Amino acid sequence: MSKQHAIRGLRGSALMIVLVVVMIVSLGAYTFSELMFTHNETATLSSQNIQAKWLVDAGIDVARVHLLQPHTQRMSAGGDFDNPTVFQAVNVIADPDPNLTGNFTMIAPNLDSDGYTAGFRFGLEDESSRLNLNTLTIADKYATDGGREMLMALPGMTVDIADAIMDWIDDDDETREFGAEFDYYQALGSPYEPNNGPFNTVEELLLVRGVMPELLFGADINRNGMIDSHEEPARQRVQELVSMANTSAGDEVLNAGSLDRGWSAYLTLHSQENNLNINGEPRIDINSADLQTLHQDLSAVFDPAVANFIILYRQGYELVDEPQTDGIPQPASAVEIDFLRESEREFTQVLDLVGKRLLYESDLVDEDPIDILPAYPLDISLANTIDLLMDNASTSSNPTIPGRLNINQAPRLLLQGVPGLSDEMIDFIIQTRSIDPYQDQQNYYRHETWLLKQSGINFLLGGTPFTLENMKALQPFICGGGSVFRAQIIGYYEGGTASARGEVVIDATTVTPRIRLWRDLSHLGRGYPLDVLGLHYAGGSQTALPSVQ
């Protein structure tokens, strides 16, 4: 080979080496660029995941501010129950790019009267529509085995489990008829002690004999209020357990309601009501020890006949069913109150006033006894007067009333557990009630005593199943609405790149609504399609949805 040919060969080799080097450098640059792009996407997604949690926090703050408002103001803004304007697709991070648009939505499963899921709504859930585990021992004070009876309303519940739950929360070591106490739990392979006191969480039920995760949590694994296709095997397992429970119960008929969402969907530890009137002012404690101050407070709200009657009742004047004198019965306002006479009697509940009449006998020898007319006669006029009484009078100065069941929103299966509520009464409640307080602009259903009002209205049509006596027996168990609310809040980006989900229980019985329970559900996924949660930039055009400024 000549020298010239050798030089040409070297030049060709060098060119090949240069080309290889350029290719390697190009591939390295491309790989580096791709790596940086991936890192950038990862950083963006990580940032959005963090911001999605902040979107949930923003939703919590909006819910607290909403509940800070008086009842009438909340209702004028669309209410709490189903209010898409306030609770759906609230924009926090505005951007024309859907991938950068961040919203939050408060969503709850819509239930039919029997407790089965029936779509969705955008709003809060009244905790009083659930059964409060920690007030079941109070139910025992008003009805024999009242706590057990209320638990037995849960689908798949057995008397063994119900009594074991009652044994867990009562303050003694005496085993109930079908229950389990200290000795049982100590005999387990890994022994522990029952609480003998209130539950700390609903999940603590798993420590109670006989309670299984399938019964407590149901088949709705991702807690979105519906059974998705991947949850069908879990639903079959739950149905098998309920079937086994019914079989083992023999002749006893157990509730056949939905267990898709488990017992936990029907239970709470937090329900209570504000002991306030509709304007947010404390109700008057008609059992107050200072009768003169009590009379002044009553006179500022009620007719003089009502104020005087309450004081005379407290002073122990004789209660009578019929007039006792030949004179004309007089309203209590005809009597001059002697505040030197001390209190001898207290009210057990506000309804003690209804239908009662008194015999007033003066300490003066020359004055004849006077029949005192009822302050609240048990007739059709009660429909026009009882709301003022229920809204402004109470038998306690406690700021809250714990754990009663909201008859306007509770599902049928929980109503079936209320001692004294017959099937006829439950049918009447469900057919007559108003579930959404926003639809009740006249506040007709605000108090549980709408049942008595409706009795008056229906009097000429044959009345209703409710009488004063059974209403008084039911009142310790039922209410017209609570002051503690649950919200499931989803923070999400409209492009579907990131989301977070949280559940919170907000107590509006305090001056500033406080968080009683918070849990992160983000590990369960978004749970709902984006078109259900709501989009501002559907198809590239902005839609009119709410935003947070």
Number of C-alpha atoms within 10 A of each C-alpha: 5 6 8 8 10 11 11 11 12 11 12 12 12 12 12 12 12 12 12 12 12 12 12 12 12 12 12 12 12 12 12 12 12 12 12 12 12 12 12 12 12 12 12 15 15 13 12 22 20 14 20 24 23 17 29 26 18 19 26 24 13 16 24 19 12 19 24 18 15 12 17 15 13 15 18 10 13 16 22 24 22 23 19 22 16 23 26 26 28 27 24 19 16 14 13 12 11 20 16 19 20 28 30 33 27 30 27 22 19 18 17 14 18 16 19 19 18 13 12 16 20 25 27 24 24 24 32 31 28 24 31 23 24 23 19 25 20 16 21 17 12 15 14 11 17 21 26 25 21 24 27 24 22 26 21 26 23 25 18 17 21 25 24 25 28 27 26 27 19 19 14 13 14 12 17 15 10 13 20 24 25 19 14 15 17 13 10 9 7 7 12 14 13 23 19 17 15 16 17 11 12 16 12 11 20 13 16 21 19 17 17 14 16 22 25 21 19 25 28 21 20 19 19 19 24 21 19 14 7 11 16 14 11 17 21 13 15 23 20 12 16 22 15 12 16 20 13 11 16 9 8 11 12 21 19 16 17 18 26 27 25 22 23 18 17 20 22 22 22 25 30 25 22 23 25 18 18 17 11 14 12 19 23 22 20 26 23 18 13 12 23 15 12 18 22 11 16 22 15 10 15 16 12 18 20 22 22 23 27 22 25 26 23 21 19 16 18 12 13 13 10 12 16 14 12 9 11 11 17 15 20 26 17 12 16 9 17 14 15 8 12 14 18 11 14 17 17 12 16 18 21 15 19 16 16 20 26 26 22 20 14 15 10 7 7 7 9 13 15 23 23 26 22 20 24 21 15 17 13 17 13 19 19 10 14 18 20 13 19 17 19 21 24 24 17 19 16 12 14 17 18 21 29 26 29 26 26 25 26 26 22 21 22 26 29 21 21 24 21 16 18 14 13 11 17 19 15 15 18 19 10 14 17 17 18 14 23 20 13 14 11 9 14 18 24 20 19 22 24 20 23 22 23 18 23 21 17 13 13 9 9 10 14 17 19 20 14 17 10 12 19 17 16 18 16 18 24 23 24 22 27 26 22 26 26 25 24 27 32 30 32 32 25 24 15 15 14 24 26 27 26 23 19 18 24 26 26 23 21 14 9 13 20 16 16 15 14 15 11 15 18 19 10 14 15 22 19 14 9 15 10 13 24 21 25 24 19 12 9 10 10 12 12 10 17 17 18 14 6
